[in-house]
Amino acid sequence: MEGPIITPQSDASALADLYRHLHQHPELSFQETATAAIVAQSLTALGYEVATGIGRTGVVGILRRGEGPVVLLRADMDGLPVEEATGLPYASTARGVDPDGADVGVMHACGHDVHMTCLLGAAQQLAADPAWTGTLMVVGQPAEEVGSGAKAMITDGLYERFGTPDIVLGQHVGPIPAGLIAIHPGPAYAATDSLKVTLYGKGGHGSRPEACIDPVVMAAATVMRLQGIVSREIAGGDTAVVTVGVIRAGTKVNIIPDTAELQINVRSYDPVVRETVLAAIHRIVRAEATASGAPREPDFEHTDAFPAVVNDPAASARTAEAMRIVFGAAGVMDPGPVTGSEDVGEFATAAGVPCVYWVLGGADPAAFAGVTDAVGMMRVMSGIPSNHSSLYAPVISPTLGAGVAALVTAARAWLGPHT
């Protein structure tokens, strides 16, 4: 796909056009070639030194203004295997092939199209602003949805080739009112672990279960037992989430299969809680297999994992203070820890520098009219489509304008003054 690019002359309508184009043409993780081309062409037009193919499909743009801090601004680029159901005139009809070889619908159901548009808008404004010194490192990251894009770029020599940043900054659009910025110091986004578990039974005819060991019943018992981990093994003051997102077994109604597959996702903030949950999953799965008389031990495959995003408290305070000057005191809030996960923290950990990652409001502010407290906000949020939904659709305005302003403000809070 060829699409619009951002140039020094682009205005707000050009940003909106770019957003619609990116939304309509999403690409799956590590397949973001056309998207990366748009990011690279835009950064080149804005005067950045540009490199492509970093970590397979990543893009890096560098703008140097002499001595001063190195500020990394990051946005992710990949879409999700979701069939869009928004009905928008710019809705995605794109298809892709997932890692299992299946043909799937593809959608920017997590808002990465917003992230890229805002990043390029900020890159434009910062390139036009002479009143700073230092270096801007603008990163278009692939494969956030599979948790390996940041690590791929780092492994591919990101810092050896382009320098090490002094701060990592970024944002994620979410279903809070557009124009609102939410920053939480400390553990801000949860660690995530995904496992694929294969349970082994003994297949046969559905009319003769006594001659079989049914892995479907084994899987059902396991799913129910896993629900007790958080409620009975994790302290009330700690946080964890255990979700069985996939169950696969069988081919026909009258056949008991030989195997059943569970795909399990875990979210946590504390390393001790994380290890407790993972150990409990292994224990429960093995115990249910033994109780069912399984002919062999279950198989465990850890398909992806990345750590919690921890916002440096001092850096978060400095960034939030700058945000309040632009958005007002009521325009910046602390949302508490988010149970979603992100791999942006890998950039900060690898460099040994602070990370500040905030939530950018993307929901229609009219839906929150009359809401005056956090409880009311949560009530409204529970009734509107959110990230990863086939109906998720951030409003274009004021989301894009606020997202550009937030990135520019955060970058200026860390770049040096013009001398």
C-alpha positions in Angstrom: 0.0 0.0 0.0 1.2 3.5 -0.8 -0.3 6.1 1.4 0.0 9.7 2.6 3.1 10.9 4.3 3.7 13.7 6.8 5.8 16.6 5.5 6.8 20.0 7.0 3.6 21.5 5.3 1.1 18.9 6.7 -1.7 20.2 8.8 -4.3 18.6 11.1 -6.4 17.3 8.2 -3.3 15.6 6.8 -2.8 13.8 10.1 -6.4 12.7 10.1 -6.0 11.4 6.5 -2.9 9.5 7.5 -4.8 8.0 10.5 -7.7 6.8 8.4 -5.3 5.3 5.9 -3.3 3.4 8.6 -6.5 2.2 10.2 -7.8 0.9 6.8 -4.5 -0.9 6.0 -3.3 -2.7 9.1 -0.5 -5.3 9.0 0.2 -8.2 11.4 3.3 -8.4 13.6 6.6 -8.5 11.7 4.7 -8.0 8.5 4.5 -4.1 8.8 6.4 -3.4 5.6 4.0 -1.0 4.0 3.4 0.7 7.3 7.1 1.0 8.0 7.6 2.6 4.5 5.1 5.3 5.3 6.8 6.0 8.7 10.3 6.0 7.0 9.2 8.3 4.1 7.6 10.7 6.5 10.6 11.0 8.7 12.9 11.4 5.7 10.6 14.2 4.4 10.9 15.9 7.9 14.7 15.9 7.8 15.5 12.9 10.0 18.3 10.5 9.3 16.3 7.3 8.7 17.2 3.6 8.9 14.8 0.7 8.1 14.7 -3.0 8.7 15.8 -2.7 12.4 14.6 -5.8 14.1 13.1 -7.0 10.8 10.6 -4.2 10.1 11.4 -1.5 12.6 12.2 2.1 11.7 14.5 4.6 13.4 14.7 8.3 12.7 17.4 10.5 14.2 17.4 14.3 14.5 20.6 15.8 16.0 20.8 19.3 17.4 24.2 19.3 19.0 25.1 18.5 22.6 22.3 17.5 25.0 20.1 14.6 26.1 19.0 11.8 23.8 15.2 11.3 23.9 13.6 8.2 22.5 10.0 8.6 21.4 8.4 5.2 20.5 5.2 4.0 18.8 4.2 0.5 17.8 3.0 -0.3 14.3 1.3 -3.8 14.2 -2.3 -4.7 14.0 -4.3 -7.6 15.4 -5.9 -10.7 13.9 -9.4 -9.2 14.5 -12.2 -8.9 12.0 -13.3 -5.2 12.2 -17.0 -4.6 13.0 -17.1 -0.9 13.5 -18.9 0.0 10.3 -16.7 3.0 9.8 -16.2 4.3 6.3 -12.5 3.7 6.8 -12.9 0.3 8.4 -10.3 -2.3 7.6 -11.1 -5.1 5.2 -7.5 -6.3 5.2 -6.5 -10.0 5.4 -3.4 -11.5 6.7 -1.7 -14.8 7.5 -1.1 -15.5 11.2 1.9 -17.5 12.5 -0.1 -20.7 12.3 -0.7 -20.1 8.6 -4.4 -19.2 9.0 -6.0 -16.5 6.9 -7.4 -13.9 9.2 -9.0 -10.5 9.2 -6.6 -7.7 10.4 -7.6 -4.6 12.4 -5.9 -1.9 14.4 -8.0 -2.9 17.3 -5.4 -1.7 19.8 -4.9 1.8 18.5 -1.4 1.5 17.1 -2.6 3.6 14.1 -3.2 6.4 16.6 0.3 5.9 18.1 2.0 6.1 14.7 0.0 9.1 13.6 0.8 11.0 16.8 4.4 10.1 16.6 4.8 11.5 13.1 2.8 14.6 14.1 5.2 15.1 17.0 8.2 14.5 14.8 7.0 17.2 12.5 6.5 19.8 15.3 9.8 19.0 17.0 11.7 19.2 13.7 10.2 22.7 13.1 11.0 23.9 16.7 14.5 25.4 16.9 14.3 25.9 20.7 15.9 22.6 21.8 19.2 20.9 21.8 20.1 17.2 22.0 19.1 14.3 19.9 15.6 12.9 19.1 15.4 9.2 18.4 12.1 8.4 16.8 11.3 4.6 16.9 8.6 2.9 14.9 8.5 -0.5 16.6 7.1 -3.8 15.1 5.5 -6.7 16.8 4.3 -5.3 20.1 1.3 -7.5 20.0 3.5 -10.6 20.2 5.8 -9.1 22.8 9.0 -9.4 20.8 9.4 -6.3 18.6 11.3 -4.1 21.1 13.7 -7.0 21.9 14.2 -7.6 18.2 15.3 -4.0 17.6 17.6 -4.0 20.6 19.2 -7.3 19.6 19.6 -5.9 16.1 22.0 -3.3 17.5 19.6 -0.3 18.1 21.8 1.4 20.6 25.1 0.4 19.2 24.1 1.8 15.8 22.2 5.0 16.9 23.3 5.8 20.5 21.8 5.2 23.9 18.9 7.3 25.0 18.7 9.2 28.3 14.9 8.6 28.6 12.3 6.5 26.9 8.9 8.1 26.3 5.6 6.8 24.8 1.9 6.6 25.0 -1.0 4.1 24.5 -4.5 5.2 23.5 -7.2 3.9 25.7 -11.0 4.2 26.5 -10.8 7.3 28.7 -12.0 10.7 27.5 -10.1 12.1 24.6 -7.8 14.9 25.7 -7.1 13.4 29.0 -3.6 12.1 29.9 -3.1 9.4 32.5 0.3 8.7 34.1 1.0 6.3 36.9 4.4 6.2 38.6 5.9 2.7 39.4 4.5 -0.5 37.9 2.2 0.9 35.3 1.5 -2.0 32.9 1.5 -5.6 33.9 3.9 -8.3 33.0 2.5 -10.9 30.7 3.1 -14.6 30.2 1.4 -16.9 27.7 1.4 -20.7 27.7 0.1 -23.3 25.4 -0.7 -26.5 27.3 -1.4 -29.9 25.6 -3.4 -32.4 27.6 -3.1 -36.1 26.5 -6.0 -38.5 26.7 -7.0 -41.7 24.9 -9.4 -41.2 22.0 -12.2 -43.4 20.8 -15.9 -43.6 19.9 -18.2 -41.2 21.7 -20.6 -44.0 22.6 -17.9 -45.8 24.6 -16.3 -43.2 27.0 -15.4 -46.0 29.4 -12.8 -47.2 26.9 -11.3 -43.7 26.6 -9.6 -41.1 28.7 -11.4 -37.9 27.7 -9.1 -34.9 27.3 -12.1 -32.6 26.9 -13.4 -33.3 30.4 -9.8 -33.1 31.6 -9.5 -29.6 30.0 -12.8 -28.5 31.4 -11.8 -29.5 34.9 -8.5 -27.8 34.5 -10.1 -24.5 33.4 -12.3 -24.4 36.4 -9.5 -25.3 38.8 -7.3 -22.5 37.3 -9.9 -20.0 38.4 -8.9 -20.6 42.0 -5.3 -19.4 41.7 -6.0 -15.7 42.0 -8.8 -16.0 44.5 -7.1 -18.6 46.8 -3.4 -18.4 46.2 -2.7 -14.7 45.7 -3.0 -12.2 48.6 -5.8 -9.7 48.6 -3.4 -6.8 48.3 -1.7 -8.3 45.3 -2.9 -8.4 41.7 -2.9 -11.1 39.1 -5.1 -12.2 36.2 -5.4 -15.7 34.7 -7.3 -16.1 31.5 -7.9 -19.2 29.4 -8.4 -17.6 26.0 -8.3 -20.7 23.8 -9.6 -24.3 24.1 -9.1 -26.6 21.1 -10.1 -30.3 21.0 -11.9 -32.7 18.7 -13.0 -33.0 15.1 -16.5 -34.6 15.3 -19.3 -34.8 17.7 -19.1 -38.6 18.2 -15.3 -38.8 18.5 -13.4 -38.5 21.8 -10.1 -36.9 20.8 -6.6 -37.9 21.9 -5.6 -34.4 22.9 -6.9 -31.0 24.1 -5.1 -27.7 24.0 -5.4 -24.8 26.4 -3.9 -21.4 25.8 -3.4 -19.4 29.0 -2.5 -15.8 29.7 -1.2 -14.4 32.9 -0.9 -10.7 34.0 1.0 -9.6 37.1 3.1 -6.7 38.5 5.2 -8.3 41.2 7.9 -10.9 40.3 7.0 -13.1 43.3 3.3 -13.1 42.3 4.3 -13.9 38.8 6.3 -17.0 39.8 3.6 -18.1 42.2 0.9 -18.0 39.5 3.1 -19.8 36.9 4.0 -22.5 39.4 0.4 -23.0 40.3 -0.6 -23.4 36.7 2.0 -26.1 36.1 0.9 -27.8 39.4 -2.8 -27.8 38.6 -2.5 -28.9 35.0 -0.3 -31.9 36.0 -2.6 -32.8 38.9 -5.7 -32.8 36.8 -4.0 -34.9 34.2 -3.0 -37.4 36.9 -6.5 -37.4 38.4 -7.9 -38.2 34.9 -5.5 -41.1 34.4 -3.8 -39.4 31.5 -1.4 -41.7 29.6 1.4 -39.1 29.7 2.5 -35.8 31.2 1.1 -32.6 29.7 3.3 -30.5 27.5 3.9 -26.8 28.3 5.1 -24.3 25.8 5.7 -20.7 26.9 4.8 -18.8 23.8 5.7 -15.2 24.9 6.6 -13.3 28.0 7.7 -9.8 28.8 8.1 -7.9 32.1 6.0 -5.1 33.7 6.4 -1.6 32.5 7.7 0.4 35.5 7.5 4.1 35.2 10.4 5.8 37.0 8.7 7.9 39.8 10.9 11.0 39.5 10.8 11.0 35.7 7.0 10.5 35.8 6.6 13.5 38.1 8.8 15.7 35.8 6.8 14.6 32.7 3.4 15.0 34.4 4.3 18.5 35.6 5.1 19.5 32.0 1.8 17.9 30.9 -0.2 19.9 33.4 1.1 23.2 32.0 -0.3 22.2 28.6 -3.4 20.1 29.6 -4.3 21.7 32.9 -4.4 20.1 36.3 -7.7 18.4 35.5 -6.3 17.1 32.2 -3.7 14.9 33.8 -4.6 12.0 36.2 -3.2 8.9 37.8 -5.1 5.9 36.5 -3.4 3.3 38.8 -1.8 0.2 37.4 -3.1 -1.0 34.0 -3.6 -4.7 33.7 -2.7 -4.6 30.0 0.9 -5.3 29.0 3.5 -3.6 26.8 7.1 -4.3 25.7 8.1 -0.6 25.6 9.9 -1.1 28.9 12.4 -3.3 27.2 13.9 -0.2 25.6 14.5 1.4 29.0 15.8 -1.7 30.7 18.3 -2.4 27.9 19.6 1.2 28.1 19.5 1.4 31.9 17.4 4.6 31.8 14.0 5.8 33.0 10.8 5.0 31.2 7.6 7.2 31.2 4.6 5.6 29.5 1.2 7.1 29.7 -2.4 6.5 28.6 -3.8 8.9 26.0 -7.6 9.3 26.1 -9.3 8.2 22.9 -13.0 7.9 23.8 -15.7 10.4 22.9 -15.7 13.0 25.8 -19.5 13.3 25.4 -19.9 9.8 26.8 -18.4 11.0 30.1 -20.6 14.1 30.4 -21.5 14.7 34.1 -19.0 12.2 35.4 -17.1 13.6 38.3 -15.2 10.7 39.9 -13.2 7.6 39.1 -16.1 5.3 39.9 -18.3 7.1 37.3 -15.5 7.0 34.8 -15.1 3.2 35.2 -18.8 2.7 34.8 -18.8 4.5 31.5 -15.7 2.7 30.3 -17.3 -0.7 31.0 -20.0 0.2 28.5 -17.9 1.3 25.5 -15.7 -0.8 23.2 -12.1 -0.9 24.4 -8.8 -2.1 23.1 -8.8 -5.5 21.3 -12.5 -5.2 20.6 -13.7 -5.6 17.0 -15.7 -2.4 17.7 -12.8 -0.3 19.1 -12.7 3.1 17.3 -11.0 6.1 19.0 -12.4 9.4 18.0 -10.1 11.3 15.6 -10.5 14.6 17.3 -9.3 15.6 19.9 -7.4 12.4 20.2 -4.8 13.0 17.6 -4.2 16.6 18.6 -3.8 15.7 22.2 -1.5 12.8 21.4 0.8 15.0 19.4 0.8 17.6 22.1 1.6 15.0 24.8 4.6 13.6 22.9 5.9 17.1 22.1 5.5 18.3 25.6 7.2 15.2 27.1 10.1 15.4 24.7 10.6 19.1 25.4 10.6 18.4 29.1 13.8 16.3 28.6 15.6 17.9 25.6 18.1 20.6 26.4 17.4 24.3 25.9 18.5 26.1 22.8 21.7 28.0 23.3 
